[in-house]
Amino acid sequence: MLIHSASQLLTLAGGPQRGLELGQLGLIEDGAVVVREGKIAATGTTLQLQAAYSDEESFNAEGRVIMPGFVDPHTHALWAGNRAAEFEMRLQGKTYLEIMAAGGGIVSTVRATRAASLEELKAETLPRLRNAFVHGTTTMEAKSGYGLDTETELRMLEALLELGKETPLDLALTFLGAHAIPEEYKGNSQGYTDLVCAEMLPAVHAWCKQTDTTLPFVDVFCETGAFSLAQSRQILETAQGLGFPLKVHADEFDNLGGSSLAAELGAASADHLVVTSLKDIAALAASDTVAVGLPCTPFGLAEQEYTPAKEILEADGLLAIATDFNPGTAWCENMQFAIALACRYMKLTPAQAIAAATINAAAAIQREQQVGSLEPGKQADLLLLDVPDYRHLGYRFGSNLVRTVMKKGQFYPVKENYAPF
């Protein structure tokens, strides 16, 4: 199919964008794209491609923006229950760490998730994935981490694996057994760290072999009240020794050095990065580890500090953004809203935020060769936006600008012929 007459075609061609180069959209006015067998075959102007592909079935974009599907590189999309009561507690002045100390936070979701069956977990998660997809997310990283025991963590990975096969979304799996200290190990964080290393990681490795699944990322929450820097290193080095790729939650509340550890170990990404030091930013910038800002999280917590994007870009770092979609602090499946927040609070331009949500986000899950841009040979994952100018992303918020999603060459209309009045 030849899709033509886009007001603007954003190709994001050329690979991940480092430092002040962030925001190179590869924009083609009156653009067109050819899709064959689920992949991009060519991009160019409408005039060029209509002449070169005159026999191709065609689709008129009618002056709308065409761009790559969003890649959301940090989510906790699968869980059971909700934490609406904690939202009220925060409004009453309780901090995130105070709620955790009172038995809330991650641990409350753990209790509900442990009690849920595989089918119940899938049934609760499917509408969330659908909502993300219709808002333009075509590839999503999704973590375990609400089991905190071997049985439930494996059940979460199994549910995510099945959902990835049953929906058009591409899901990149992450094992986050080191998300929090479970109640049965309260006061014994080292004992739980040892359990993750000695039992859980080998069990996940065996499960991947049994199910013929690519090894997931292994992540750890390096934070006060969770895992110390030494414990994070122990978990990550054990995982690396087993062949797992790595990720790190770092610097959300305290600067413990998790970002530098991520860079040292060659992790795919270091995520959150709210209170990251200049030393840690320099370490990230000297590496290929992607710095992932999660603007929905400080927004959800009504915090004032966001990822220091300016400092990361000035240091020549790789910057991406994600939703951190989760039940406690950021129940938001919508990457368009993450872009709007990144523009306002991380001070990114719409072009920078779009690049951070596509090609750089793909690099944060090591899929930049398959998705994140519209280039020949890549998956035909693209969005048709119901606007004439890409800058409406960031400028507008609270509504869905996606008219149609294409995933691997198949159209999924979002708004077609819907006119209730």
C-alpha positions in Angstrom: 0.0 0.0 0.0 1.1 3.6 -0.8 0.0 6.0 1.9 0.2 9.5 0.5 -0.7 13.1 1.0 0.4 13.5 4.6 0.8 17.1 5.6 4.0 15.9 7.4 5.7 12.5 7.4 8.0 12.1 10.4 10.5 9.4 9.6 12.8 9.8 12.6 15.4 8.2 10.3 19.1 7.8 11.3 19.1 6.0 14.6 19.0 7.1 18.2 19.6 10.8 18.8 22.2 11.8 21.3 22.5 15.1 23.2 21.5 18.3 21.5 20.8 16.4 18.2 17.6 15.2 19.8 14.6 16.3 17.8 15.7 15.4 14.3 12.3 14.3 12.9 13.3 13.5 9.3 10.2 15.6 8.3 8.9 15.3 4.7 6.2 17.8 3.6 3.4 16.2 1.5 5.0 12.9 2.5 4.2 9.3 1.6 5.2 5.9 2.7 5.0 2.5 1.0 4.2 -0.6 3.1 4.8 -4.1 1.9 4.4 -7.4 3.9 4.2 -5.6 7.2 7.4 -3.5 6.6 8.4 -0.1 5.4 9.4 -0.3 1.7 10.0 3.4 0.9 9.5 6.9 2.2 9.5 10.2 0.2 7.2 12.9 -1.1 3.8 12.0 -2.5 5.0 13.1 -6.0 8.1 10.9 -5.9 6.3 7.8 -4.6 3.2 8.1 -6.8 5.5 8.1 -9.8 7.6 5.2 -8.6 4.8 3.1 -7.2 1.9 3.9 -9.7 0.4 0.4 -9.5 0.3 0.2 -5.7 -2.9 0.3 -3.8 -3.2 3.7 -2.3 -4.6 5.4 0.8 -5.1 9.1 1.1 -3.9 10.6 4.4 -5.8 13.8 3.5 -3.3 16.3 5.0 -2.8 14.6 8.3 0.5 13.8 10.1 2.0 10.3 9.7 4.7 9.3 12.3 6.1 6.1 13.9 4.1 4.4 16.6 5.1 5.3 20.1 7.4 3.0 22.0 6.7 3.1 25.8 10.0 1.7 27.3 8.9 1.6 31.0 5.6 0.3 32.3 4.2 -1.9 35.1 1.1 -2.7 33.0 0.2 -6.0 34.6 -1.2 -6.1 38.2 -4.4 -6.9 40.1 -6.5 -4.5 42.1 -6.1 -0.7 42.5 -4.7 1.8 45.0 -7.3 4.6 44.7 -7.4 4.9 48.6 -3.7 5.7 48.5 -4.3 8.6 46.2 -6.5 10.1 48.8 -3.8 9.5 51.5 -1.3 11.4 49.4 -3.8 14.3 49.1 -4.0 14.2 52.9 -0.2 14.7 53.1 1.2 11.2 53.4 4.5 10.7 51.4 5.2 7.7 49.1 7.7 6.3 51.6 5.2 6.8 54.5 2.5 4.9 52.6 5.0 2.1 52.0 5.9 2.0 55.7 2.2 1.6 56.6 1.9 -1.5 54.4 0.6 0.3 51.3 2.4 1.1 48.1 3.9 -1.7 46.1 3.2 -4.3 48.8 -0.5 -3.8 48.7 -0.5 -4.5 45.0 1.6 -7.5 45.7 -1.1 -9.0 47.9 -3.8 -8.6 45.3 -1.5 -9.9 42.5 -0.5 -13.0 44.4 -4.2 -13.8 44.9 -5.0 -13.5 41.2 -5.0 -16.3 38.7 -3.3 -16.2 35.3 -6.6 -15.6 33.6 -7.6 -12.9 36.1 -4.3 -11.1 35.5 -4.8 -11.2 31.8 -8.4 -10.0 32.0 -7.5 -7.0 34.2 -4.6 -6.1 31.9 -6.1 -6.4 28.5 -8.2 -3.2 28.6 -5.1 -1.3 29.7 -3.2 -2.5 26.7 -6.1 -1.7 24.4 -6.2 1.8 25.8 -2.4 2.3 25.3 -2.7 1.0 21.7 -5.6 3.3 20.6 -3.5 6.2 22.0 -0.7 5.2 19.7 1.6 2.9 21.6 2.6 0.1 19.3 5.5 -1.3 21.3 5.6 -1.5 25.1 8.0 -2.7 27.8 6.1 -4.5 30.6 7.5 -5.6 33.9 6.8 -8.2 36.5 7.4 -7.1 40.1 4.1 -7.4 41.9 4.7 -11.0 42.9 7.9 -10.8 44.9 7.9 -14.6 45.1 9.1 -17.0 42.4 5.6 -18.5 41.7 3.8 -15.2 41.1 6.7 -13.6 39.3 6.7 -16.5 36.8 2.9 -16.2 36.5 3.2 -12.5 35.7 5.8 -13.3 33.0 3.5 -16.0 31.6 0.6 -13.6 31.4 2.6 -11.0 29.6 3.9 -13.6 27.2 0.4 -14.7 26.4 -0.9 -11.1 26.1 1.9 -10.3 23.6 0.7 -13.2 21.5 -3.0 -12.4 21.7 -2.8 -8.6 21.0 -1.2 -6.6 18.2 1.1 -4.9 20.7 4.7 -5.9 20.8 5.6 -6.4 24.5 9.2 -6.4 25.7 9.3 -8.3 29.0 11.3 -7.3 32.1 11.7 -9.4 35.3 11.5 -7.0 38.3 11.6 -9.4 41.2 13.7 -6.8 42.9 10.9 -4.2 43.0 10.4 -4.0 46.8 11.0 -6.0 49.9 8.0 -8.4 50.5 6.3 -8.4 53.9 7.8 -11.8 54.8 11.3 -10.4 54.4 10.6 -7.1 56.3 13.8 -6.1 58.0 15.8 -8.7 56.0 16.4 -7.0 52.7 19.7 -8.9 52.2 17.9 -12.2 52.7 15.4 -11.3 49.9 18.3 -10.1 47.7 19.9 -13.5 48.1 16.6 -15.2 47.2 16.4 -13.2 44.0 19.9 -14.2 43.0 19.9 -17.8 44.1 16.3 -18.9 43.3 14.4 -16.4 41.1 16.9 -15.5 38.4 17.7 -19.2 37.7 14.0 -20.0 37.7 13.3 -17.2 35.1 16.2 -18.4 33.0 14.8 -22.0 33.1 11.3 -20.7 32.2 12.6 -18.9 29.2 14.3 -22.1 27.9 11.1 -24.1 28.6 8.9 -21.6 26.7 11.5 -20.7 24.0 11.3 -17.1 25.1 14.0 -14.4 24.7 15.6 -13.6 28.0 13.8 -10.6 29.5 15.5 -7.6 30.9 16.3 -7.8 34.6 15.6 -4.6 36.5 16.1 -3.5 40.1 14.7 -0.6 42.2 17.9 1.0 43.6 16.3 3.3 46.2 16.1 4.0 49.9 13.5 1.6 51.3 14.1 -0.9 48.5 17.6 -2.1 47.4 20.9 -0.5 48.3 23.6 0.1 45.7 25.5 -3.0 46.8 22.4 -5.2 46.7 21.5 -3.7 43.3 25.0 -4.6 42.0 24.7 -8.1 43.4 21.4 -8.7 41.6 22.5 -7.1 38.3 25.8 -8.9 38.2 24.2 -12.2 38.9 21.7 -11.5 36.1 24.4 -10.5 33.7 26.3 -13.6 34.5 23.3 -15.6 33.3 23.0 -13.6 30.1 20.1 -11.3 30.9 20.1 -7.7 29.6 19.8 -5.1 32.3 17.7 -2.1 33.4 17.8 0.0 36.6 15.3 2.1 38.5 17.5 4.9 39.9 17.4 8.3 41.5 13.6 8.7 42.0 13.9 9.9 45.6 17.6 9.6 46.6 20.8 9.7 44.6 22.4 6.3 45.5 24.6 5.9 42.4 22.3 3.6 40.5 22.7 5.5 37.3 26.5 5.2 37.3 26.0 1.5 38.1 23.7 1.1 35.1 26.3 2.8 32.8 29.2 0.7 34.2 27.3 -2.6 33.6 26.1 -1.6 30.1 22.4 -1.6 31.1 20.0 -0.7 28.3 18.5 2.1 30.4 18.4 3.9 33.7 14.9 5.1 34.5 13.3 7.8 36.7 16.4 10.0 37.2 14.8 12.8 39.1 17.6 13.5 41.6 20.5 12.3 39.4 23.8 14.0 40.1 26.0 15.7 37.5 28.5 12.9 38.1 26.0 10.3 37.3 24.7 12.2 34.3 28.3 12.3 33.0 28.6 8.6 33.4 25.4 8.0 31.5 26.5 10.3 28.7 29.8 8.5 28.3 27.9 5.2 27.8 25.1 3.8 25.5 22.7 3.5 28.5 19.6 5.4 27.7 18.4 7.9 30.4 14.6 7.4 30.6 12.5 10.2 32.1 9.1 9.3 33.5 7.2 12.6 33.7 3.9 11.0 34.6 5.3 9.9 38.0 6.3 13.2 39.6 3.0 14.6 38.1 1.1 11.7 39.7 2.9 12.4 43.1 2.4 16.2 42.8 6.2 16.5 43.1 8.1 19.6 41.8 11.2 17.9 40.4 11.4 16.2 37.1 14.2 14.5 35.1 16.9 17.1 34.4 16.6 16.8 30.6 18.6 19.9 29.8 21.6 18.6 31.7 21.4 15.2 30.2 21.3 16.6 26.7 24.1 19.1 27.3 26.2 16.2 28.5 25.5 14.4 25.2 23.4 11.7 26.8 20.7 9.6 25.2 17.3 10.6 26.5 13.9 8.8 26.2 10.6 9.2 27.9 8.0 6.7 29.1 4.7 6.6 31.0 5.8 4.5 34.1 2.2 3.2 33.8 1.5 1.6 37.2 -1.3 1.4 39.8 0.2 3.5 42.5 1.7 6.7 41.1 1.0 6.9 37.4 -2.1 5.1 36.1 -1.6 6.6 32.6 -1.4 4.4 29.4 -1.2 7.5 27.2 2.2 8.4 25.7 0.6 11.6 24.3 0.2 12.8 27.8 3.8 11.9 28.7 4.9 14.0 25.7 2.7 16.9 27.0 4.3 16.7 30.4 7.8 16.4 29.0 7.3 19.6 27.1 6.1 21.5 30.1 8.2 20.1 33.0 11.3 18.6 31.3 11.3 21.6 28.9 11.6 19.5 25.8 10.3 20.9 22.4 7.6 18.8 20.7 10.2 17.5 18.3 12.5 16.5 21.1 9.7 14.8 23.0 8.6 12.9 19.9 12.1 11.6 19.2 12.4 10.6 22.9 9.1 8.7 22.6 10.0 6.8 19.4 13.5 6.1 18.2 15.3 6.8 21.6 12.6 4.9 23.4 13.2 2.0 21.1 16.9 2.1 22.0 15.9 1.9 25.7 14.6 -1.6 25.0 17.2 -2.5 22.4 14.7 -2.5 19.6 15.9 0.5 17.6 16.7 -1.8 14.6 13.1 -2.9 14.4 10.8 0.0 15.5 10.9 3.6 16.4 11.3 5.1 13.0 9.9 4.8 9.4 12.8 3.4 7.4 13.0 0.7 4.8 13.1 -2.7 6.4 11.6 -1.7 9.7 8.2 -2.8 10.9 5.3 -0.8 9.5 4.2 0.6 12.9 2.8 4.0 12.2 0.2 6.5 13.4 -2.1 8.7 11.4 -2.8 11.8 13.6 -5.9 13.8 13.2 -3.9 17.1 13.0 -2.0 18.9 10.3 1.1 19.7 12.3 3.2 17.5 14.6 3.5 20.3 17.2 -0.1 19.5 18.3 1.6 16.7 20.2 2.7 18.4 23.4 0.6 21.5 22.7 -2.7 19.6 23.3 -3.5 17.2 26.1 -6.5 15.4 27.4 -7.8 14.1 24.1 -6.7 11.4 21.6 -5.0 12.8 18.5 -4.6 9.4 16.9 -7.1 8.6 14.1 -5.6 5.3 12.9 -2.9 2.9 14.1 -1.0 0.7 11.7 0.8 -2.3 13.3 3.0 -4.5 11.1 1.1 -3.2 8.0 -2.4 -3.7 9.4 -4.8 -0.8 9.9 -6.6 -0.4 13.3 -9.0 2.6 12.9 -9.6 4.5 16.1 -12.1 7.2 15.0 -13.3 6.2 11.6 -16.9 7.1 10.8 -17.7 7.7 14.5 -20.2 10.6 14.7 -22.6 10.3 17.7 -24.1 13.8 16.9 
